[in-house]
Amino acid sequence: MAHHDPLPPLPATPTPGIYRHSKGNLYEVLGLVRHSEDLSPLVLYRRLDKQGHPLPDTPWVRPWSMWSELVPGPFGPVPRFEKITV
């Protein structure tokens, strides 16, 4: 992609807010960003403790495709992350 070409749109979700991982941990989505080389969407997030307070580590990124996928649950596929606040 040339430098002046328009960027592909980022996905509409996830939106900023608090999410619960399928294994129970809490995370706060800060926004969506792009990978600098291939422009793939990444989810920018931070880990939270059980009370919902940010943990003292740096923000993390995860490929949007992994964030948004279904994973095995006890009764069938479930979202890897489910939004619990707006």
MIMAR-415555 format. One record per atom (N, C-alpha, C, CB): residue number from 1; residue in three letters; atom name; x, y negated, z negated. Coordinates in nm, 4 decimals. Each point is the difference from the previous one (the first is absolute). Glycine has a CB too. Example, Ala and Ser with C-alpha at 12.3 -4.5 7.8 and 13.67 -1.06 7.14 Angstrom:
# MIMAR-415555
+-----+-----+------+----------+----------+----------+
!   n ! res ! atom !       xx !       yy !       zz !
+-----+-----+------+----------+----------+----------+
!   1 ! Ala !    N !   1.3190 !   0.5690 !  -0.7800 !
!   1 ! Ala !   CA !  -0.0890 !  -0.1190 !   0.0000 !
!   1 ! Ala !    C !   0.0900 !  -0.1200 !   0.0000 !
!   1 ! Ala !   CB !  -0.1892 !   0.1173 !  -0.1246 !
!   2 ! Ser !    N !   0.1542 !  -0.2223 !   0.1966 !
!   2 ! Ser !   CA !   0.0820 !  -0.1190 !  -0.0060 !
!   2 ! Ser !    C !  -0.0770 !  -0.1090 !  -0.0730 !
!   2 ! Ser !   CB !   0.1184 !   0.0628 !   0.2145 !
+-----+-----+------+----------+----------+----------+
//
This chain:
# MIMAR-415555
+-----+-----+------+----------+----------+----------+
!   n ! res ! atom !       xx !       yy !       zz !
+-----+-----+------+----------+----------+----------+
!   1 ! Met !    N !   0.0849 !   0.1169 !   0.0000 !
!   1 ! Met !   CA !  -0.0849 !  -0.1169 !   0.0000 !
!   1 ! Met !    C !   0.0897 !  -0.1235 !   0.0000 !
!   1 ! Met !   CB !  -0.1864 !   0.1239 !  -0.1222 !
!   2 ! Ala !    N !   0.1646 !  -0.2116 !   0.2158 !
!   2 ! Ala !   CA !   0.0768 !  -0.1227 !   0.0072 !
!   2 ! Ala !    C !  -0.0351 !  -0.0905 !  -0.1172 !
!   2 ! Ala !   CB !   0.0103 !   0.0187 !   0.2502 !
!   3 ! His !    N !   0.0830 !  -0.1049 !  -0.2851 !
!   3 ! His !   CA !  -0.0187 !  -0.0885 !  -0.1150 !
!   3 ! His !    C !  -0.1236 !  -0.0877 !   0.0111 !
!   3 ! His !   CB !   0.2443 !   0.0009 !  -0.0283 !
!   4 ! His !    N !  -0.2814 !  -0.0396 !   0.1475 !
!   4 ! His !   CA !  -0.1135 !  -0.0911 !   0.0184 !
!   4 ! His !    C !  -0.1332 !   0.0716 !   0.0208 !
!   4 ! His !   CB !   0.1595 !  -0.1617 !   0.0965 !
!   5 ! Asp !    N !  -0.1587 !   0.2944 !  -0.0872 !
!   5 ! Asp !   CA !  -0.1248 !   0.0737 !   0.0170 !
!   5 ! Asp !    C !  -0.0837 !  -0.0094 !  -0.1273 !
!   5 ! Asp !   CB !   0.1119 !   0.1571 !   0.1629 !
!   6 ! Pro !    N !  -0.2456 !  -0.1610 !  -0.1493 !
!   6 ! Pro !   CA !  -0.0834 !  -0.0037 !  -0.1206 !
!   6 ! Pro !    C !   0.0132 !   0.1300 !  -0.0793 !
!   6 ! Pro !   CB !  -0.1608 !  -0.1546 !   0.1165 !
!   7 ! Leu !    N !   0.1528 !   0.1420 !  -0.2473 !
!   7 ! Leu !   CA !   0.0093 !   0.1173 !  -0.0859 !
!   7 ! Leu !    C !  -0.1324 !   0.0745 !  -0.0002 !
!   7 ! Leu !   CB !   0.1720 !  -0.1145 !  -0.1430 !
!   8 ! Pro !    N !  -0.1667 !   0.2470 !   0.1328 !
!   8 ! Pro !   CA !  -0.1258 !   0.0742 !  -0.0138 !
!   8 ! Pro !    C !  -0.0646 !  -0.0360 !  -0.1335 !
!   8 ! Pro !   CB !   0.0888 !   0.1901 !   0.1434 !
!   9 ! Pro !    N !  -0.2206 !  -0.1870 !  -0.1515 !
!   9 ! Pro !   CA !  -0.0649 !  -0.0354 !  -0.1271 !
!   9 ! Pro !    C !   0.0312 !   0.1023 !  -0.1085 !
!   9 ! Pro !   CB !  -0.1831 !  -0.1134 !   0.1272 !
!  10 ! Leu !    N !   0.1870 !   0.0661 !  -0.2498 !
!  10 ! Leu !   CA !   0.0150 !   0.0902 !  -0.1145 !
!  10 ! Leu !    C !  -0.1354 !   0.0633 !  -0.0301 !
!  10 ! Leu !   CB !   0.1906 !  -0.1392 !  -0.0954 !
!  11 ! Pro !    N !  -0.1917 !   0.2573 !   0.0346 !
!  11 ! Pro !   CA !  -0.1281 !   0.0616 !  -0.0386 !
!  11 ! Pro !    C !  -0.0777 !  -0.0895 !  -0.0965 !
!  11 ! Pro !   CB !   0.1017 !   0.2275 !   0.0320 !
!  12 ! Ala !    N !  -0.2318 !  -0.2101 !  -0.0352 !
!  12 ! Ala !   CA !  -0.0863 !  -0.0802 !  -0.0886 !
!  12 ! Ala !    C !   0.0097 !   0.0441 !  -0.1458 !
!  12 ! Ala !   CB !  -0.1548 !  -0.0352 !   0.1918 !
!  13 ! Thr !    N !   0.1949 !   0.1571 !  -0.2157 !
!  13 ! Thr !   CA !   0.0115 !   0.0528 !  -0.1361 !
!  13 ! Thr !    C !   0.1352 !   0.0681 !  -0.0164 !
!  13 ! Thr !   CB !  -0.2508 !   0.0311 !  -0.0151 !
!  14 ! Pro !    N !   0.3029 !  -0.0216 !  -0.1038 !
!  14 ! Pro !   CA !  -0.0629 !  -0.0373 !  -0.1253 !
!  14 ! Pro !    C !   0.0088 !  -0.1507 !  -0.0242 !
!  14 ! Pro !   CB !   0.0555 !   0.2262 !  -0.0911 !
!  15 ! Thr !    N !  -0.1523 !  -0.2766 !   0.0190 !
!  15 ! Thr !   CA !   0.0003 !  -0.1397 !  -0.0394 !
!  15 ! Thr !    C !   0.0631 !  -0.0107 !  -0.1388 !
!  15 ! Thr !   CB !  -0.2076 !  -0.0485 !   0.1400 !
!  16 ! Pro !    N !   0.2571 !  -0.0693 !  -0.1771 !
!  16 ! Pro !   CA !   0.0595 !  -0.0146 !  -0.1336 !
!  16 ! Pro !    C !  -0.0977 !   0.0413 !  -0.1102 !
!  16 ! Pro !   CB !   0.1427 !  -0.1861 !   0.0880 !
!  17 ! Gly !    N !  -0.0888 !   0.2465 !  -0.1914 !
!  17 ! Gly !   CA !  -0.0803 !   0.0462 !  -0.1123 !
!  17 ! Gly !    C !   0.0670 !   0.1175 !  -0.0686 !
!  17 ! Gly !   CB !  -0.2072 !  -0.0788 !   0.1148 !
!  18 ! Ile !    N !   0.1367 !   0.1373 !  -0.2097 !
!  18 ! Ile !   CA !   0.0521 !   0.1125 !  -0.0775 !
!  18 ! Ile !    C !  -0.0533 !   0.1304 !   0.0589 !
!  18 ! Ile !   CB !   0.0142 !  -0.1432 !  -0.2093 !
!  19 ! Tyr !    N !   0.0760 !   0.2396 !   0.2247 !
!  19 ! Tyr !   CA !  -0.0332 !   0.1301 !   0.0576 !
!  19 ! Tyr !    C !   0.0459 !   0.1095 !  -0.0945 !
!  19 ! Tyr !   CB !   0.0188 !  -0.0919 !   0.2342 !
!  20 ! Arg !    N !  -0.0929 !   0.2024 !  -0.2322 !
!  20 ! Arg !   CA !   0.0376 !   0.1187 !  -0.0761 !
!  20 ! Arg !    C !   0.0489 !   0.1053 !   0.0986 !
!  20 ! Arg !   CB !  -0.1691 !  -0.0516 !  -0.1844 !
!  21 ! His !    N !   0.2883 !   0.1039 !   0.1555 !
!  21 ! His !   CA !   0.0558 !   0.1092 !   0.0804 !
!  21 ! His !    C !  -0.0783 !   0.1275 !  -0.0297 !
!  21 ! His !   CB !   0.2310 !  -0.1074 !   0.0003 !
!  22 ! Ser !    N !  -0.2342 !   0.1980 !   0.0916 !
!  22 ! Ser !   CA !  -0.0737 !   0.1253 !  -0.0191 !
!  22 ! Ser !    C !   0.0491 !   0.0780 !  -0.1217 !
!  22 ! Ser !   CB !  -0.0373 !   0.0087 !   0.2460 !
!  23 ! Lys !    N !   0.1599 !  -0.0368 !  -0.2916 !
!  23 ! Lys !   CA !   0.0528 !   0.0663 !  -0.1199 !
!  23 ! Lys !    C !  -0.0243 !  -0.0816 !  -0.1263 !
!  23 ! Lys !   CB !   0.1732 !   0.1074 !   0.1422 !
!  24 ! Gly !    N !  -0.2377 !  -0.2261 !  -0.1287 !
!  24 ! Gly !   CA !  -0.0414 !  -0.0758 !  -0.1172 !
!  24 ! Gly !    C !   0.0738 !  -0.1296 !  -0.0287 !
!  24 ! Gly !   CB !  -0.0613 !   0.2138 !  -0.0863 !
!  25 ! Asn !    N !   0.1813 !  -0.2335 !   0.1382 !
!  25 ! Asn !   CA !   0.0750 !  -0.1219 !  -0.0288 !
!  25 ! Asn !    C !  -0.0639 !  -0.1214 !   0.0660 !
!  25 ! Asn !   CB !   0.2084 !   0.1360 !  -0.0195 !
!  26 ! Leu !    N !  -0.1833 !  -0.2554 !  -0.0374 !
!  26 ! Leu !   CA !  -0.0559 !  -0.1245 !   0.0519 !
!  26 ! Leu !    C !   0.1055 !  -0.0785 !   0.0773 !
!  26 ! Leu !   CB !  -0.1620 !  -0.0069 !  -0.1917 !
!  27 ! Tyr !    N !   0.1154 !  -0.0606 !   0.2966 !
!  27 ! Tyr !   CA !   0.0864 !  -0.0812 !   0.0853 !
!  27 ! Tyr !    C !  -0.0745 !  -0.1255 !   0.0405 !
!  27 ! Tyr !   CB !   0.1205 !   0.2047 !   0.0844 !
!  28 ! Glu !    N !  -0.0470 !  -0.3132 !  -0.0638 !
!  28 ! Glu !   CA !  -0.0596 !  -0.1240 !   0.0487 !
!  28 ! Glu !    C !   0.0512 !  -0.0281 !   0.1400 !
!  28 ! Glu !   CB !  -0.0195 !  -0.0902 !  -0.2348 !
!  29 ! Val !    N !  -0.0712 !   0.0859 !   0.3302 !
!  29 ! Val !   CA !   0.0370 !  -0.0366 !   0.1367 !
!  29 ! Val !    C !   0.0175 !  -0.1509 !   0.0054 !
!  29 ! Val !   CB !  -0.1249 !   0.1989 !   0.0981 !
!  30 ! Leu !    N !   0.2407 !  -0.2417 !  -0.0494 !
!  30 ! Leu !   CA !   0.0307 !  -0.1418 !   0.0143 !
!  30 ! Leu !    C !  -0.0313 !  -0.0491 !   0.1410 !
!  30 ! Leu !   CB !   0.1780 !   0.0229 !  -0.1744 !
!  31 ! Gly !    N !  -0.1739 !   0.0673 !   0.2706 !
!  31 ! Gly !   CA !  -0.0302 !  -0.0373 !   0.1379 !
!  31 ! Gly !    C !   0.0559 !   0.1007 !   0.0982 !
!  31 ! Gly !   CB !  -0.0010 !  -0.2387 !  -0.0674 !
!  32 ! Leu !    N !  -0.0169 !   0.2072 !   0.1944 !
!  32 ! Leu !   CA !   0.0546 !   0.0816 !   0.1080 !
!  32 ! Leu !    C !   0.1143 !  -0.0761 !   0.0654 !
!  32 ! Leu !   CB !  -0.2241 !   0.1126 !   0.0391 !
!  33 ! Val !    N !   0.3275 !  -0.0402 !  -0.0016 !
!  33 ! Val !   CA !   0.1174 !  -0.0578 !   0.0655 !
!  33 ! Val !    C !   0.0364 !   0.0880 !   0.1190 !
!  33 ! Val !   CB !   0.0844 !  -0.1009 !  -0.2187 !
!  34 ! Arg !    N !   0.0124 !   0.0559 !   0.2979 !
!  34 ! Arg !   CA !   0.0452 !   0.0762 !   0.1165 !
!  34 ! Arg !    C !   0.1437 !   0.0467 !  -0.0189 !
!  34 ! Arg !   CB !  -0.1558 !  -0.1313 !   0.1469 !
!  35 ! His !    N !   0.1855 !   0.2469 !  -0.0919 !
!  35 ! His !   CA !   0.1378 !   0.0472 !   0.0062 !
!  35 ! His !    C !   0.0739 !  -0.0859 !   0.1019 !
!  35 ! His !   CB !  -0.0668 !   0.2384 !  -0.0643 !
!  36 ! Ser !    N !   0.1868 !  -0.2816 !   0.0314 !
!  36 ! Ser !   CA !   0.0715 !  -0.0934 !   0.0870 !
!  36 ! Ser !    C !   0.0454 !   0.0613 !   0.1323 !
!  36 ! Ser !   CB !   0.0737 !  -0.1153 !  -0.2047 !
!  37 ! Glu !    N !  -0.0593 !   0.2458 !   0.2113 !
!  37 ! Glu !   CA !   0.0495 !   0.0631 !   0.1220 !
!  37 ! Glu !    C !  -0.1104 !   0.0489 !   0.0924 !
!  37 ! Glu !   CB !   0.1990 !   0.0656 !  -0.1278 !
!  38 ! Asp !    N !  -0.2973 !   0.0059 !   0.0720 !
!  38 ! Asp !   CA !  -0.1024 !   0.0593 !   0.0878 !
!  38 ! Asp !    C !  -0.1380 !  -0.0650 !  -0.0164 !
!  38 ! Asp !   CB !   0.1268 !   0.2142 !  -0.0115 !
!  39 ! Leu !    N !  -0.1367 !  -0.3156 !  -0.0748 !
!  39 ! Leu !   CA !  -0.1225 !  -0.0766 !  -0.0236 !
!  39 ! Leu !    C !  -0.1136 !   0.0815 !  -0.0619 !
!  39 ! Leu !   CB !   0.0666 !  -0.1404 !   0.1909 !
!  40 ! Ser !    N !  -0.0360 !   0.2614 !  -0.2388 !
!  40 ! Ser !   CA !  -0.1048 !   0.0817 !  -0.0611 !
!  40 ! Ser !    C !  -0.0477 !  -0.0660 !  -0.1293 !
!  40 ! Ser !   CB !   0.0990 !   0.2101 !   0.1014 !
!  41 ! Pro !    N !  -0.2282 !  -0.1942 !  -0.1346 !
!  41 ! Pro !   CA !  -0.0526 !  -0.0609 !  -0.1215 !
!  41 ! Pro !    C !   0.0453 !   0.0744 !  -0.1250 !
!  41 ! Pro !   CB !  -0.1968 !  -0.0788 !   0.1303 !
!  42 ! Leu !    N !   0.2289 !   0.0009 !  -0.2323 !
!  42 ! Leu !   CA !   0.0407 !   0.0524 !  -0.1296 !
!  42 ! Leu !    C !  -0.0859 !  -0.0655 !  -0.1067 !
!  42 ! Leu !   CB !   0.2374 !   0.0406 !   0.0802 !
!  43 ! Val !    N !  -0.2671 !   0.0337 !  -0.1859 !
!  43 ! Val !   CA !  -0.0748 !  -0.0534 !  -0.1129 !
!  43 ! Val !    C !   0.1012 !  -0.0449 !  -0.1054 !
!  43 ! Val !   CB !  -0.2017 !   0.1513 !   0.0472 !
!  44 ! Leu !    N !   0.1933 !  -0.2774 !  -0.0880 !
!  44 ! Leu !   CA !   0.0853 !  -0.0552 !  -0.1043 !
!  44 ! Leu !    C !  -0.0772 !   0.0101 !  -0.1314 !
!  44 ! Leu !   CB !   0.1191 !  -0.1593 !   0.1629 !
!  45 ! Tyr !    N !  -0.0607 !   0.2265 !  -0.2630 !
!  45 ! Tyr !   CA !  -0.0720 !   0.0237 !  -0.1244 !
!  45 ! Tyr !    C !   0.0955 !   0.0042 !  -0.1176 !
!  45 ! Tyr !   CB !  -0.1747 !   0.1255 !   0.1255 !
!  46 ! Arg !    N !   0.1181 !  -0.1293 !  -0.2448 !
!  46 ! Arg !   CA !   0.0805 !   0.0184 !  -0.1200 !
!  46 ! Arg !    C !  -0.0707 !   0.0967 !  -0.0939 !
!  46 ! Arg !   CB !   0.0970 !  -0.2320 !   0.0235 !
!  47 ! Arg !    N !  -0.0154 !   0.2989 !  -0.1014 !
!  47 ! Arg !   CA !  -0.0527 !   0.0978 !  -0.0949 !
!  47 ! Arg !    C !  -0.0549 !  -0.0716 !  -0.1227 !
!  47 ! Arg !   CB !   0.1641 !   0.1731 !   0.0818 !
!  48 ! Leu !    N !  -0.2676 !  -0.1149 !  -0.1405 !
!  48 ! Leu !   CA !  -0.0600 !  -0.0536 !  -0.1219 !
!  48 ! Leu !    C !   0.0037 !   0.1057 !  -0.1088 !
!  48 ! Leu !   CB !  -0.1489 !  -0.1528 !   0.1342 !
!  49 ! Asp !    N !   0.1511 !   0.1070 !  -0.2599 !
!  49 ! Asp !   CA !  -0.0087 !   0.0962 !  -0.1102 !
!  49 ! Asp !    C !  -0.1466 !   0.0396 !  -0.0199 !
!  49 ! Asp !   CB !   0.2066 !  -0.0994 !  -0.1120 !
!  50 ! Lys !    N !  -0.2323 !   0.1832 !   0.0143 !
!  50 ! Lys !   CA !  -0.1364 !   0.0515 !  -0.0220 !
!  50 ! Lys !    C !  -0.0995 !  -0.1098 !  -0.0381 !
!  50 ! Lys !   CB !   0.1014 !   0.2159 !  -0.0707 !
!  51 ! Gln !    N !  -0.0510 !  -0.3303 !   0.0199 !
!  51 ! Gln !   CA !  -0.0871 !  -0.1121 !  -0.0349 !
!  51 ! Gln !    C !  -0.0151 !  -0.0995 !   0.1164 !
!  51 ! Gln !   CB !   0.0701 !   0.0275 !  -0.2398 !
!  52 ! Gly !    N !  -0.0053 !   0.0007 !   0.3509 !
!  52 ! Gly !   CA !  -0.0106 !  -0.0872 !   0.1167 !
!  52 ! Gly !    C !   0.1011 !  -0.1124 !   0.0051 !
!  52 ! Gly !   CB !  -0.2357 !   0.0545 !   0.0000 !
!  53 ! His !    N !   0.3407 !  -0.0482 !  -0.0823 !
!  53 ! His !   CA !   0.1046 !  -0.1019 !   0.0019 !
!  53 ! His !    C !   0.1126 !   0.0427 !   0.0943 !
!  53 ! His !   CB !  -0.0576 !  -0.0674 !  -0.2370 !
!  54 ! Pro !    N !   0.1148 !  -0.0275 !   0.3116 !
!  54 ! Pro !   CA !   0.1093 !   0.0358 !   0.0916 !
!  54 ! Pro !    C !   0.1194 !   0.0579 !  -0.0741 !
!  54 ! Pro !   CB !  -0.0756 !  -0.1797 !   0.1541 !
!  55 ! Leu !    N !   0.1346 !   0.2828 !  -0.0958 !
!  55 ! Leu !   CA !   0.1234 !   0.0564 !  -0.0545 !
!  55 ! Leu !    C !   0.1174 !  -0.0853 !   0.0483 !
!  55 ! Leu !   CB !  -0.0996 !   0.2355 !  -0.0055 !
!  56 ! Pro !    N !   0.2099 !  -0.2371 !  -0.0699 !
!  56 ! Pro !   CA !   0.1097 !  -0.0922 !   0.0309 !
!  56 ! Pro !    C !   0.0935 !   0.0478 !   0.1113 !
!  56 ! Pro !   CB !  -0.0132 !  -0.0717 !  -0.2348 !
!  57 ! Asp !    N !  -0.0404 !   0.1336 !   0.3373 !
!  57 ! Asp !   CA !   0.0853 !   0.0336 !   0.1135 !
!  57 ! Asp !    C !  -0.0440 !  -0.0846 !   0.1194 !
!  57 ! Asp !   CB !   0.0370 !   0.2380 !  -0.0861 !
!  58 ! Thr !    N !   0.0393 !  -0.2320 !   0.1908 !
!  58 ! Thr !   CA !  -0.0282 !  -0.0840 !   0.1166 !
!  58 ! Thr !    C !  -0.1204 !   0.0516 !   0.0765 !
!  58 ! Thr !   CB !   0.2419 !  -0.0580 !   0.0159 !
!  59 ! Pro !    N !  -0.3011 !  -0.0255 !   0.0684 !
!  59 ! Pro !   CA !  -0.1086 !   0.0510 !   0.0851 !
!  59 ! Pro !    C !   0.0499 !   0.1144 !   0.0892 !
!  59 ! Pro !   CB !  -0.1082 !  -0.2285 !  -0.0018 !
!  60 ! Trp !    N !   0.0146 !   0.3100 !   0.0430 !
!  60 ! Trp !   CA !   0.0269 !   0.1154 !   0.0839 !
!  60 ! Trp !    C !  -0.0757 !  -0.0155 !   0.1312 !
!  60 ! Trp !   CB !   0.0363 !   0.1469 !  -0.2029 !
!  61 ! Val !    N !   0.0038 !  -0.0702 !   0.3037 !
!  61 ! Val !   CA !  -0.0762 !   0.0089 !   0.1243 !
!  61 ! Val !    C !  -0.0238 !   0.1463 !   0.0317 !
!  61 ! Val !   CB !   0.0977 !  -0.2173 !   0.0856 !
!  62 ! Arg !    N !  -0.2078 !   0.2430 !  -0.0195 !
!  62 ! Arg !   CA !  -0.0351 !   0.1346 !   0.0442 !
!  62 ! Arg !    C !  -0.0613 !  -0.0158 !   0.1380 !
!  62 ! Arg !   CB !  -0.0377 !   0.0884 !  -0.2388 !
!  63 ! Pro !    N !   0.0697 !   0.0017 !   0.3316 !
!  63 ! Pro !   CA !  -0.0645 !  -0.0091 !   0.1314 !
!  63 ! Pro !    C !  -0.1524 !  -0.0010 !  -0.0146 !
!  63 ! Pro !   CB !   0.1966 !   0.1185 !   0.1049 !
!  64 ! Trp !    N !  -0.2609 !  -0.2058 !  -0.0299 !
!  64 ! Trp !   CA !  -0.1457 !  -0.0109 !  -0.0033 !
!  64 ! Trp !    C !  -0.0652 !   0.1350 !   0.0268 !
!  64 ! Trp !   CB !   0.0167 !  -0.2383 !   0.0756 !
!  65 ! Ser !    N !   0.0397 !   0.3151 !   0.0169 !
!  65 ! Ser !   CA !  -0.0597 !   0.1297 !   0.0339 !
!  65 ! Ser !    C !  -0.0010 !   0.0943 !  -0.1195 !
!  65 ! Ser !   CB !   0.0766 !  -0.0298 !   0.2355 !
!  66 ! Met !    N !   0.0279 !   0.0257 !  -0.3189 !
!  66 ! Met !   CA !   0.0029 !   0.0841 !  -0.1204 !
!  66 ! Met !    C !  -0.0965 !  -0.0531 !  -0.1054 !
!  66 ! Met !   CB !   0.2391 !   0.0601 !   0.0476 !
!  67 ! Trp !    N !  -0.2431 !  -0.1914 !  -0.0641 !
!  67 ! Trp !   CA !  -0.0896 !  -0.0599 !  -0.0994 !
!  67 ! Trp !    C !  -0.1442 !   0.0379 !   0.0295 !
!  67 ! Trp !   CB !   0.1596 !  -0.1913 !  -0.0317 !
!  68 ! Ser !    N !  -0.1966 !   0.1897 !   0.1577 !
!  68 ! Ser !   CA !  -0.1394 !   0.0145 !   0.0409 !
!  68 ! Ser !    C !  -0.0448 !   0.1443 !   0.0226 !
!  68 ! Ser !   CB !   0.0223 !  -0.2217 !   0.1019 !
!  69 ! Glu !    N !   0.0676 !   0.3165 !  -0.1118 !
!  69 ! Glu !   CA !  -0.0377 !   0.1371 !   0.0341 !
!  69 ! Glu !    C !  -0.0761 !   0.0706 !  -0.1121 !
!  69 ! Glu !   CB !   0.1994 !   0.0089 !   0.1468 !
!  70 ! Leu !    N !  -0.2643 !   0.0989 !  -0.1088 !
!  70 ! Leu !   CA !  -0.0659 !   0.0885 !  -0.0956 !
!  70 ! Leu !    C !   0.0993 !   0.1051 !  -0.0475 !
!  70 ! Leu !   CB !  -0.2244 !  -0.0380 !   0.1105 !
!  71 ! Val !    N !   0.2129 !   0.0742 !  -0.2375 !
!  71 ! Val !   CA !   0.0857 !   0.1031 !  -0.0589 !
!  71 ! Val !    C !  -0.0891 !   0.1050 !  -0.0649 !
!  71 ! Val !   CB !   0.1888 !  -0.1664 !  -0.0395 !
!  72 ! Pro !    N !  -0.1371 !   0.2872 !   0.0171 !
!  72 ! Pro !   CA !  -0.0819 !   0.1034 !  -0.0622 !
!  72 ! Pro !    C !  -0.0436 !  -0.0393 !  -0.1415 !
!  72 ! Pro !   CB !   0.1200 !   0.1710 !   0.1377 !
!  73 ! Gly !    N !  -0.2468 !  -0.1510 !  -0.1674 !
!  73 ! Gly !   CA !  -0.0556 !  -0.0231 !  -0.1333 !
!  73 ! Gly !    C !  -0.0596 !   0.1294 !  -0.0509 !
!  73 ! Gly !   CB !  -0.0469 !  -0.2422 !   0.0527 !
!  74 ! Pro !    N !  -0.0015 !   0.2447 !  -0.1757 !
!  74 ! Pro !   CA !  -0.0531 !   0.1241 !  -0.0569 !
!  74 ! Pro !    C !  -0.1240 !   0.0519 !   0.0729 !
!  74 ! Pro !   CB !   0.0909 !  -0.0732 !  -0.2182 !
!  75 ! Phe !    N !  -0.1644 !  -0.0166 !   0.2858 !
!  75 ! Phe !   CA !  -0.1226 !   0.0421 !   0.0698 !
!  75 ! Phe !    C !   0.0039 !  -0.0353 !   0.1484 !
!  75 ! Phe !   CB !  -0.1265 !  -0.0295 !  -0.2132 !
!  76 ! Gly !    N !   0.2460 !   0.0093 !   0.2653 !
!  76 ! Gly !   CA !   0.0163 !  -0.0369 !   0.1399 !
!  76 ! Gly !    C !   0.0813 !  -0.1273 !   0.0133 !
!  76 ! Gly !   CB !  -0.2169 !   0.1102 !   0.0537 !
!  77 ! Pro !    N !   0.2359 !  -0.1575 !   0.0690 !
!  77 ! Pro !   CA !   0.0834 !  -0.1180 !   0.0236 !
!  77 ! Pro !    C !  -0.0531 !  -0.1247 !  -0.0712 !
!  77 ! Pro !   CB !   0.0632 !   0.0977 !   0.2202 !
!  78 ! Val !    N !   0.0311 !  -0.1780 !  -0.2739 !
!  78 ! Val !   CA !  -0.0308 !  -0.1269 !  -0.0658 !
!  78 ! Val !    C !   0.0977 !  -0.1053 !   0.0509 !
!  78 ! Val !   CB !  -0.0901 !   0.1184 !  -0.2071 !
!  79 ! Pro !    N !   0.0534 !  -0.2472 !   0.1986 !
!  79 ! Pro !   CA !   0.0958 !  -0.1040 !   0.0387 !
!  79 ! Pro !    C !   0.1228 !   0.0041 !  -0.0916 !
!  79 ! Pro !   CB !  -0.1894 !  -0.1442 !   0.0863 !
!  80 ! Arg !    N !   0.3074 !   0.1254 !  -0.0286 !
!  80 ! Arg !   CA !   0.1220 !  -0.0051 !  -0.0821 !
!  80 ! Arg !    C !  -0.0111 !  -0.1145 !  -0.1014 !
!  80 ! Arg !   CB !   0.1381 !   0.0961 !   0.1913 !
!  81 ! Phe !    N !  -0.1911 !  -0.2112 !  -0.1472 !
!  81 ! Phe !   CA !  -0.0216 !  -0.1163 !  -0.0862 !
!  81 ! Phe !    C !  -0.1432 !  -0.0462 !   0.0147 !
!  81 ! Phe !   CB !   0.2416 !  -0.0686 !   0.0197 !
!  82 ! Glu !    N !  -0.3051 !   0.0390 !  -0.1325 !
!  82 ! Glu !   CA !  -0.1388 !  -0.0487 !   0.0019 !
!  82 ! Glu !    C !  -0.0061 !  -0.1324 !  -0.0739 !
!  82 ! Glu !   CB !  -0.0920 !   0.2361 !   0.0097 !
!  83 ! Lys !    N !   0.0323 !  -0.3362 !   0.0537 !
!  83 ! Lys !   CA !  -0.0089 !  -0.1329 !  -0.0619 !
!  83 ! Lys !    C !  -0.0964 !   0.0047 !  -0.1179 !
!  83 ! Lys !   CB !   0.0504 !  -0.1114 !   0.2214 !
!  84 ! Ile !    N !  -0.0074 !   0.0510 !  -0.3338 !
!  84 ! Ile !   CA !  -0.0878 !  -0.0024 !  -0.1177 !
!  84 ! Ile !    C !  -0.0360 !  -0.1420 !  -0.0421 !
!  84 ! Ile !   CB !   0.1024 !   0.2143 !  -0.0740 !
!  85 ! Thr !    N !  -0.0382 !  -0.3171 !   0.1319 !
!  85 ! Thr !   CA !  -0.0368 !  -0.1395 !  -0.0257 !
!  85 ! Thr !    C !   0.0098 !  -0.0800 !   0.1292 !
!  85 ! Thr !   CB !   0.0809 !   0.0177 !  -0.2388 !
!  86 ! Val !    N !  -0.1419 !  -0.1349 !   0.2372 !
!  86 ! Val !   CA !   0.0084 !  -0.0900 !   0.1156 !
!  86 ! Val !    C !   0.1001 !  -0.1088 !  -0.0266 !
!  86 ! Val !   CB !  -0.2366 !   0.0478 !   0.0594 !
+-----+-----+------+----------+----------+----------+
//
